[in-house]
Amino acid sequence: EYISFEQQDCTALTYTDNSFDAVTAAFGVRNFENIEQGIAEMFRVLKPGGHLMILELSTPEHFPMKQLYPIYSKTIIPFIGRLFSKEKAAYSYLPESIKVVPQGKVMEELLARQGFAQAKARTFTFGICSLYTGCKDGSRTTPTK
């Protein structure tokens, strides 16, 4: 019925179990201090039958972007960032933060371990961006430890 925006610790959300029909994150999972705990919290607050969608930057795996990406991430991203932001460090750390996020099959496996059914990864923009999806079926209500 409505959407509210709040700032919380993603590893210890204040919401009750099974609160939301959908949980989304865009370009933020790479900043989680503990990715597995953050994903577990997403699972916990999602209602059975609910959907998870995570949009995150990723490292391309195929030619030619695989070969061009190091130049793009180390020069172009920081340059564009400086045009729009006074925070130079915010865009300089970006390539390193992308490397630490589980990607592709590894992220699918992480989502499955945390209890998500139908965990899938799909890449966009030649592999620079990935969408991870999953759902919480009614048979499992807590993440796998």
Helices and strands as residue ranges (DSSP letters): E 20-26, G 29-31, H 35-45, E 46-57, H 65-71, I 72-76, H 77-84, H 88-92, H 94-100, H 105-113, E 117-124, G 125-127, E 129-135
